[in-house]
Amino acid sequence: MLAEIALFPKTASTIAGDIDSLYFFIIGVTVAISTVTALVLVYFTIRYHRKRPDEVPKPIHGSLALELTWTLIPLVIVLIMFGWSVKLYFRILVAPEDAVEIYVTGRQWMWKVQHPEGQREILGYLPSSVEGVPDPGSEMHVPVGVPVKLILTSEDVIHSFYVPDFRLKQDAVPGRYTTLWFQATKPGRYRMFCAEYCGTNHSKMGGWIVAQEQSEFQQWLSSKADRSLALKGRAQFLKQQCISCHTGDADARAPVLEGIYNQKRQMADGSTVIADEAYLRESIVNPRARIAAGFQPIMPPYQGQLSEEELLELIAYLKSLKRGDIPPRNEETPPPAVKPDALPEPNKP
């Protein structure tokens, strides 16, 4: 029996059908214009070909109506394509507020996935030297009927997270966060690839997105239960002694972090910024890039001192903070005196 050969990938996400509609519209317009152009060319070739070697055709001075027609009609068509594409792009760009956030870190040649509850998965090529994950399965589990937001980054070079059945692709860039969201519409296993050449084993940097009914997905989460990212981030927060300055009291030497996520922040230069994942990451690895209003640049940079996974844990903790969540500082061991001039280029989140 011959294997089934599909002309197009499956339609397995809420956005896939709309992308296909735009795609088919563009193909249809292209085929229609190409066909009309070819037919007109054949007609003109037959109708106006030189019938005698000494024939001199009559001069044609053009037609304003004709020129306006072949200018305005294509203009309207491409404007429809543009408006449709922009509307679809912003729909893809902005994830629903209730989306489940999953962190995905690319590295040669695998994807490391961290769920909010602490479950970890690995997709792609896994050398035997990697410890702690003896059988990753090269899968990422997601629920059906629930928006899922992927927060992507890379530890080395540019990678690209691509799921054809969802019609979605997004680059994972070193040193910054990019986002991608989707909502699977039916259970199944869907191939994902790295769509950006990234080195020798690039072709192995793929795996499967396993979409499960919500009850089955919850059962999978329970079977893989671990400390949540926020709890791991809290341990990092205390380990790195962030509590020494980010106390949240009247004597705080650094901004209050409780409730900071997605809030507007005033900078020392008068500008404002939204405290999203990218801002929080930048404020940890390169604090002097943006200095919070009312504070001195005394925070040391953590560039190279924390792995991408540790940064994700810290950010997950900061995102979870509500008023009163930061534990009190140990008064018996006050923070050491810090001279701003004695530290390398920093800032605060």
BELLIN-V73311 format. One record per residue. N is the residue number from 1. RES is the residue in three letters. PHI is phi in whole degrees, 0 to 359 (NA if undefined). PSI is psi in whole degrees, -180 to 180 (999 if undefined). OMEGA is omega in degrees with one decimal (NA if undefined). Layout:
n=(N N)
res=(RES RES)
phi=(PHI PHI)
psi=(PSI PSI)
omega=(OMEGA OMEGA)
This chain:
n=(1 2 3 4 5 6 7 8 9 10 11 12 13 14 15 16 17 18 19 20 21 22 23 24 25 26 27 28 29 30 31 32 33 34 35 36 37 38 39 40 41 42 43 44 45 46 47 48 49 50 51 52 53 54 55 56 57 58 59 60 61 62 63 64 65 66 67 68 69 70 71 72 73 74 75 76 77 78 79 80 81 82 83 84 85 86 87 88 89 90 91 92 93 94 95 96 97 98 99 100 101 102 103 104 105 106 107 108 109 110 111 112 113 114 115 116 117 118 119 120 121 122 123 124 125 126 127 128 129 130 131 132 133 134 135 136 137 138 139 140 141 142 143 144 145 146 147 148 149 150 151 152 153 154 155 156 157 158 159 160 161 162 163 164 165 166 167 168 169 170 171 172 173 174 175 176 177 178 179 180 181 182 183 184 185 186 187 188 189 190 191 192 193 194 195 196 197 198 199 200 201 202 203 204 205 206 207 208 209 210 211 212 213 214 215 216 217 218 219 220 221 222 223 224 225 226 227 228 229 230 231 232 233 234 235 236 237 238 239 240 241 242 243 244 245 246 247 248 249 250 251 252 253 254 255 256 257 258 259 260 261 262 263 264 265 266 267 268 269 270 271 272 273 274 275 276 277 278 279 280 281 282 283 284 285 286 287 288 289 290 291 292 293 294 295 296 297 298 299 300 301 302 303 304 305 306 307 308 309 310 311 312 313 314 315 316 317 318 319 320 321 322 323 324 325 326 327 328 329 330 331 332 333 334 335 336 337 338 339 340 341 342 343 344 345 346 347 348 349)
res=(MET LEU ALA GLU ILE ALA LEU PHE PRO LYS THR ALA SER THR ILE ALA GLY ASP ILE ASP SER LEU TYR PHE PHE ILE ILE GLY VAL THR VAL ALA ILE SER THR VAL THR ALA LEU VAL LEU VAL TYR PHE THR ILE ARG TYR HIS ARG LYS ARG PRO ASP GLU VAL PRO LYS PRO ILE HIS GLY SER LEU ALA LEU GLU LEU THR TRP THR LEU ILE PRO LEU VAL ILE VAL LEU ILE MET PHE GLY TRP SER VAL LYS LEU TYR PHE ARG ILE LEU VAL ALA PRO GLU ASP ALA VAL GLU ILE TYR VAL THR GLY ARG GLN TRP MET TRP LYS VAL GLN HIS PRO GLU GLY GLN ARG GLU ILE LEU GLY TYR LEU PRO SER SER VAL GLU GLY VAL PRO ASP PRO GLY SER GLU MET HIS VAL PRO VAL GLY VAL PRO VAL LYS LEU ILE LEU THR SER GLU ASP VAL ILE HIS SER PHE TYR VAL PRO ASP PHE ARG LEU LYS GLN ASP ALA VAL PRO GLY ARG TYR THR THR LEU TRP PHE GLN ALA THR LYS PRO GLY ARG TYR ARG MET PHE CYS ALA GLU TYR CYS GLY THR ASN HIS SER LYS MET GLY GLY TRP ILE VAL ALA GLN GLU GLN SER GLU PHE GLN GLN TRP LEU SER SER LYS ALA ASP ARG SER LEU ALA LEU LYS GLY ARG ALA GLN PHE LEU LYS GLN GLN CYS ILE SER CYS HIS THR GLY ASP ALA ASP ALA ARG ALA PRO VAL LEU GLU GLY ILE TYR ASN GLN LYS ARG GLN MET ALA ASP GLY SER THR VAL ILE ALA ASP GLU ALA TYR LEU ARG GLU SER ILE VAL ASN PRO ARG ALA ARG ILE ALA ALA GLY PHE GLN PRO ILE MET PRO PRO TYR GLN GLY GLN LEU SER GLU GLU GLU LEU LEU GLU LEU ILE ALA TYR LEU LYS SER LEU LYS ARG GLY ASP ILE PRO PRO ARG ASN GLU GLU THR PRO PRO PRO ALA VAL LYS PRO ASP ALA LEU PRO GLU PRO ASN LYS PRO)
phi=(NA 290 293 292 248 266 290 232 296 297 257 235 222 294 268 300 296 291 294 298 299 297 300 292 296 296 296 299 297 298 295 297 293 296 294 299 300 295 294 297 298 296 299 295 298 283 290 246 290 288 271 228 300 263 289 243 292 286 292 247 266 90 220 298 298 295 294 295 297 282 264 286 297 298 298 297 296 289 292 298 300 296 298 297 294 296 301 291 298 291 295 290 288 260 281 299 296 267 293 286 264 235 267 232 244 268 204 292 227 206 243 259 250 233 276 303 280 106 295 235 220 228 245 106 276 242 297 294 285 285 262 87 227 293 217 290 78 52 228 232 267 220 275 276 79 234 296 238 254 264 253 254 207 224 267 222 242 287 242 216 272 228 235 302 293 263 60 227 209 211 284 253 247 299 82 206 249 238 233 210 227 205 223 293 256 207 297 157 247 235 291 233 224 270 259 233 302 230 137 306 259 306 294 268 273 215 176 229 268 259 269 236 302 301 295 292 295 297 295 296 302 294 288 249 302 206 299 292 301 296 293 295 294 297 297 295 302 283 298 276 61 298 296 299 245 272 272 83 258 294 265 300 263 214 302 289 260 289 73 284 298 64 262 282 242 269 262 297 275 94 279 235 212 272 278 269 300 297 293 298 296 299 289 271 278 217 298 282 301 218 261 293 299 89 229 269 281 254 282 287 287 248 299 83 266 238 285 299 294 294 296 298 295 298 294 300 294 297 293 274 291 240 305 90 283 290 293 294 286 289 291 283 234 297 295 294 295 235 259 304 290 271 250 286 345 235 199 217 283)
psi=(130 139 146 128 116 135 -36 157 166 157 99 12 164 -25 -17 -44 -39 -38 -40 -41 -45 -43 -47 -33 -45 -42 -43 -45 -43 -46 -43 -47 -41 -40 -47 -44 -44 -42 -43 -40 -45 -43 -47 -35 -41 -44 -38 18 155 123 -27 149 -29 8 134 115 155 142 142 127 2 173 119 -40 -42 -43 -39 -38 -51 -4 -46 -39 -50 -34 -44 -42 -46 -29 -37 -45 -44 -50 -43 -45 -42 -45 -43 -38 -45 -30 -40 -36 -39 112 149 150 -27 15 141 127 127 132 132 123 123 144 158 114 71 166 124 121 132 120 156 -33 -2 -10 142 144 158 132 145 -154 122 102 155 -15 -15 125 157 -10 79 -32 83 -26 -11 47 152 123 136 155 151 141 10 131 135 124 121 130 111 144 176 148 -13 -77 179 128 173 121 116 125 99 -41 -20 -8 38 144 138 139 145 117 134 137 6 169 137 159 155 135 153 167 110 141 -17 148 152 179 125 131 141 151 161 120 15 119 124 11 -169 -48 31 -41 -19 -2 66 -174 -151 137 119 106 125 151 152 -39 -41 -39 -43 -36 -40 -43 -43 -37 -21 24 143 175 140 162 -39 -39 -40 -38 -35 -40 -39 -40 -42 -39 -41 3 33 -29 -18 -34 -37 66 -28 3 -175 -26 13 136 2 163 152 131 -11 123 19 -29 131 17 155 131 138 130 162 -28 6 -11 168 156 149 130 72 -171 -41 -42 -43 -41 -46 -38 -18 -50 -29 72 -27 -8 -39 117 127 140 135 4 154 151 75 -7 127 147 149 19 124 -10 -21 138 167 -36 -42 -37 -43 -39 -45 -44 -39 -39 -45 -37 -28 -11 133 168 126 1 -31 128 151 148 145 109 -17 -19 78 155 147 151 137 129 122 -37 -17 -3 152 147 90 -170 -158 152 999)
omega=(179.5 177.4 179.7 179.2 -178.4 177.7 179.1 175.9 176.4 175.1 -168.4 177.3 -178.0 -176.5 -172.5 -178.2 180.0 177.4 177.9 -179.7 177.4 -179.4 -178.9 177.4 179.6 177.7 -179.6 178.6 -179.7 179.8 -178.2 -178.9 179.5 -180.0 179.3 179.8 -179.9 -179.6 178.0 178.8 178.5 179.5 -179.8 179.4 -179.3 -173.7 -171.9 179.2 -177.6 -175.9 178.2 -179.5 -177.9 -177.6 176.3 -177.0 177.7 178.6 178.5 -176.1 176.0 -178.4 179.3 -179.7 179.6 -179.1 176.8 -179.3 -176.2 172.6 -174.1 -179.4 175.8 178.6 178.7 -178.7 -177.8 175.0 175.2 177.4 -177.9 -179.1 179.4 -178.2 180.0 178.7 179.8 -180.0 -179.7 174.6 178.2 -172.9 -172.6 -179.9 175.2 -177.2 -178.2 -178.5 173.8 -177.0 177.7 -179.4 -178.9 -179.9 178.2 172.6 -179.1 0.9 -177.5 173.3 177.7 -173.8 177.1 176.7 -178.5 -178.4 176.4 179.6 -178.0 176.5 177.6 175.2 174.5 -174.7 -177.1 176.8 -178.6 -178.2 -179.6 -176.9 171.7 178.5 -174.3 -177.8 -173.7 -179.0 180.0 -178.6 169.7 -176.3 177.8 177.8 174.7 175.6 -179.3 176.5 179.8 179.1 176.5 175.4 -168.8 169.5 -179.0 178.3 -175.4 -176.7 178.7 172.0 179.3 -176.8 -170.4 177.1 -175.6 -177.4 175.8 -178.0 -176.5 178.4 178.3 178.1 170.1 -169.5 177.8 174.1 178.9 178.4 169.3 -176.9 179.2 177.7 178.6 173.2 179.6 -175.6 179.8 -179.6 178.0 176.6 -174.4 -176.4 170.4 -176.5 163.0 -174.4 178.5 -177.1 -171.6 177.1 -170.4 -175.7 179.5 -176.3 -179.7 -174.8 -179.6 -179.4 -175.7 167.9 -178.6 178.8 -176.2 170.9 -170.8 179.4 178.7 178.9 178.1 177.2 177.5 178.4 -178.1 -178.3 -179.2 -173.6 178.9 174.6 -178.7 177.3 -178.7 178.1 176.6 178.2 176.9 177.2 176.7 -179.7 179.3 -179.3 -178.6 177.7 176.5 -178.8 -179.3 -177.6 -178.3 -175.6 -179.1 179.4 -175.8 -179.1 -177.1 178.4 -179.1 -176.3 174.0 -176.2 -179.3 -179.9 -175.7 -170.9 177.8 176.5 178.0 -177.0 178.3 179.7 -177.8 -179.2 178.4 179.9 175.9 -179.0 174.9 -176.0 175.9 -177.4 -178.0 179.7 179.9 179.1 -179.9 -177.9 176.3 -174.2 -178.8 -170.4 -177.6 179.9 177.7 -176.3 -179.3 -179.1 176.2 -178.4 178.4 -179.0 -176.6 -176.3 177.7 178.6 178.7 177.3 179.1 -179.3 179.7 175.7 178.1 179.2 178.8 176.2 178.8 178.6 178.6 -178.7 177.0 178.4 -180.0 179.3 -176.9 -171.8 170.6 -178.0 178.8 -176.8 -176.9 -178.5 179.8 179.2 176.9 -174.5 -179.3 179.3 -178.4 -179.7 178.9 176.9 -178.1 176.2 -176.7 -176.5 -175.3 -176.1 175.2 179.8 173.6 -177.1 174.3 174.7 NA)
